[in-house]
């Protein structure tokens, strides 16, 4: 994401959990639980946000959730704008279809950042072929599987894991499958996407 930043500080900046650090985000050790104000010397001072700052923060939040830099996120928005239909929902669907996001949503990794590393190191196969591009867009019917060495450490966790409705986890062979492309009801609920559209329409 350009400059390396502590993930917990990114969550605190947005004043909510973005679930960037896997299991730690659900534990009492999560800094967002202990310090519910932005990082920095004056982080706990109340500042009334402007409409522009609200839109900016929503865009930054979405960008951080999916682990994208500014240019990457803007490129996704431009692609979404050119697709017929609602630009905001098109944006979220494109983001959800990223390989790293699908690996995460299938329970194959504790975070999207970890999923990105798995893809980059050739630990993910799509339809039997290694895919080392985290931004790869999955399609309906695609089959995903991790390398055996990675799967061995995940089998206990995956025993009770339920992915979102557009994805299928086959517990008998530890494979994931894209049942259908995500719809509006399947996208990330933490993001207020109309505010992002308004930000880029300013």
C-alpha positions as CSV (number, residue, x, y, z in Angstrom):
1,X,0.0,0.0,0.0
2,X,2.8,2.4,-0.8
3,X,4.2,3.1,2.6
4,X,4.1,0.4,5.2
5,X,1.9,1.3,8.2
6,X,0.9,-0.6,11.3
7,X,-2.4,-2.2,10.5
8,X,-3.9,-1.5,13.9
9,X,-3.3,2.2,13.4
10,X,-5.2,2.1,10.1
11,X,-8.2,0.6,12.0
12,X,-7.9,3.3,14.7
13,X,-7.7,6.0,12.1
14,X,-11.1,4.8,10.7
15,X,-12.4,4.4,14.3
16,X,-13.6,0.8,13.6
17,X,-12.3,-2.6,13.1
18,X,-11.3,-3.3,9.5
19,X,-10.2,-6.9,10.3
20,X,-6.7,-6.5,8.8
21,X,-4.9,-8.7,11.4
22,X,-7.0,-11.9,11.4
23,X,-7.7,-13.4,14.8
24,X,-6.2,-10.5,16.8
25,X,-9.1,-8.3,15.6
26,X,-11.5,-10.5,17.5
27,X,-9.5,-10.6,20.7
28,X,-9.3,-8.2,23.7
29,X,-5.9,-7.2,22.5
30,X,-7.3,-5.3,19.6
31,X,-6.2,-1.7,20.0
32,X,-9.5,-0.4,18.6
33,X,-11.2,-1.8,21.7
34,X,-8.7,-0.2,24.1
35,X,-8.2,3.1,22.3
36,X,-11.3,4.2,20.5
37,X,-9.8,7.3,18.9
38,X,-7.4,8.0,16.0
39,X,-3.6,7.6,16.5
40,X,-1.3,10.5,17.0
41,X,-0.6,13.2,19.6
42,X,-4.1,14.8,19.2
43,X,-6.0,11.7,18.2
44,X,-8.4,11.9,21.1
45,X,-9.6,15.4,20.3
46,X,-13.1,15.8,18.9
47,X,-13.2,17.3,15.4
48,X,-16.5,17.9,13.6
49,X,-16.1,16.2,10.2
50,X,-17.1,17.9,7.0
51,X,-19.1,16.2,4.2
52,X,-15.9,15.9,2.2
53,X,-14.0,14.4,5.0
54,X,-16.7,11.8,5.6
55,X,-16.6,10.7,1.9
56,X,-12.8,10.7,2.0
57,X,-12.7,8.5,5.1
58,X,-15.2,6.0,3.5
59,X,-13.0,5.8,0.5
60,X,-9.9,5.3,2.6
61,X,-11.7,2.6,4.7
62,X,-12.7,0.6,1.6
63,X,-9.2,1.0,0.2
64,X,-7.6,-0.3,3.4
65,X,-10.0,-3.2,3.8
66,X,-9.0,-4.5,0.4
67,X,-5.3,-3.6,0.8
68,X,-5.1,-1.3,-2.3
69,X,-3.1,1.8,-3.0
70,X,-4.7,5.0,-4.3
71,X,-4.0,4.3,-8.0
72,X,-5.3,0.7,-7.8
73,X,-8.5,1.8,-6.1
74,X,-9.1,4.6,-8.5
75,X,-8.6,2.2,-11.4
76,X,-11.2,-0.1,-10.0
77,X,-13.6,2.8,-9.7
78,X,-13.0,3.7,-13.4
79,X,-13.7,0.1,-14.4
80,X,-16.9,0.1,-12.3
81,X,-18.0,3.4,-13.9
82,X,-17.8,1.8,-17.4
83,X,-19.9,-1.2,-16.5
84,X,-23.6,-1.0,-17.0
85,X,-25.6,-0.6,-13.8
86,X,-24.9,0.9,-10.4
87,X,-21.3,2.2,-10.2
88,X,-21.0,1.7,-6.4
89,X,-22.2,-1.9,-6.5
90,X,-20.1,-2.6,-9.6
91,X,-17.1,-1.4,-7.6
92,X,-17.7,-3.7,-4.7
93,X,-18.3,-6.7,-6.9
94,X,-15.0,-6.1,-8.7
95,X,-13.3,-5.9,-5.3
96,X,-15.0,-9.0,-4.1
97,X,-13.9,-11.0,-7.1
98,X,-10.2,-10.4,-6.4
99,X,-8.4,-13.7,-5.9
100,X,-6.9,-12.6,-2.5
101,X,-10.4,-11.6,-1.3
102,X,-11.9,-15.0,-2.4
103,X,-9.0,-16.9,-0.7
104,X,-9.8,-14.9,2.5
105,X,-13.6,-15.4,2.2
106,X,-13.1,-19.2,1.8
107,X,-11.3,-19.3,5.1
108,X,-8.0,-20.2,3.6
109,X,-6.3,-17.3,5.3
110,X,-6.8,-15.2,8.4
111,X,-6.7,-11.9,6.5
112,X,-6.6,-10.5,3.0
113,X,-3.0,-9.5,3.5
114,X,-2.1,-13.1,4.2
115,X,-4.2,-14.3,1.2
116,X,-2.2,-11.9,-1.0
117,X,1.0,-13.4,0.2
118,X,-0.3,-16.9,-0.5
119,X,-1.2,-15.9,-4.1
120,X,2.1,-14.1,-4.7
121,X,4.1,-17.2,-3.5
122,X,2.2,-19.5,-5.8
123,X,0.3,-21.3,-3.1
124,X,-3.1,-20.9,-4.8
125,X,-4.3,-22.9,-7.8
126,X,-7.3,-21.8,-9.9
127,X,-8.8,-24.6,-12.1
128,X,-5.6,-26.6,-11.6
129,X,-3.2,-23.7,-12.6
130,X,-1.1,-21.7,-10.2
131,X,-2.2,-18.0,-10.2
132,X,0.3,-15.6,-8.5
133,X,-1.7,-12.4,-9.2
134,X,-3.7,-11.3,-6.2
135,X,-5.9,-9.1,-8.3
136,X,-7.0,-11.9,-10.6
137,X,-10.7,-11.8,-11.2
138,X,-12.5,-15.1,-10.4
139,X,-15.4,-16.3,-12.5
140,X,-18.4,-18.4,-11.8
141,X,-17.4,-22.1,-11.6
142,X,-13.8,-21.5,-10.8
143,X,-12.2,-24.0,-8.4
144,X,-9.6,-23.0,-5.9
145,X,-7.2,-25.1,-3.9
146,X,-4.2,-24.3,-1.7
147,X,-0.9,-26.2,-1.6
148,X,-1.0,-29.2,0.7
149,X,1.6,-27.6,3.1
150,X,-0.7,-24.7,3.7
151,X,-3.9,-26.7,4.0
152,X,-2.4,-29.0,6.6
153,X,-2.3,-26.1,9.1
154,X,-5.9,-25.0,8.3
155,X,-7.9,-28.2,8.4
156,X,-9.0,-27.8,12.0
157,X,-10.1,-24.3,11.4
158,X,-11.9,-25.1,8.2
159,X,-14.0,-27.9,9.8
160,X,-16.4,-25.3,11.2
161,X,-16.0,-22.6,8.6
162,X,-19.0,-21.3,6.5
163,X,-18.2,-19.1,3.5
164,X,-20.6,-16.5,2.0
165,X,-23.4,-17.8,-0.2
166,X,-21.7,-17.2,-3.5
167,X,-18.8,-19.4,-2.5
168,X,-18.7,-23.1,-1.7
169,X,-16.2,-24.9,0.5
170,X,-16.0,-28.6,-0.2
171,X,-14.9,-30.1,3.1
172,X,-14.3,-33.6,1.8
173,X,-11.4,-32.4,-0.5
174,X,-10.7,-28.9,1.0
175,X,-11.4,-27.1,-2.2
176,X,-13.3,-23.9,-2.8
177,X,-15.6,-23.1,-5.7
178,X,-17.2,-19.9,-7.0
179,X,-20.9,-20.9,-7.1
180,X,-21.9,-17.6,-8.8
181,X,-20.6,-14.1,-9.0
182,X,-21.4,-12.0,-6.0
183,X,-24.5,-9.8,-6.1
184,X,-25.2,-6.6,-4.3
185,X,-26.3,-8.6,-1.2
186,X,-23.0,-10.4,-1.1
187,X,-20.7,-7.4,-1.0
188,X,-18.9,-5.9,2.1
189,X,-21.5,-4.4,4.4
190,X,-19.0,-2.2,6.3
191,X,-18.7,0.1,3.3
192,X,-21.1,2.9,2.6
193,X,-20.5,2.9,-1.1
194,X,-22.7,5.9,-2.2
195,X,-20.2,8.1,-0.3
196,X,-17.3,6.7,-2.4
197,X,-19.2,7.5,-5.6
198,X,-19.9,11.0,-4.3
199,X,-16.2,11.4,-3.4
200,X,-15.1,10.6,-7.0
201,X,-18.0,12.7,-8.5
202,X,-16.9,15.9,-6.7
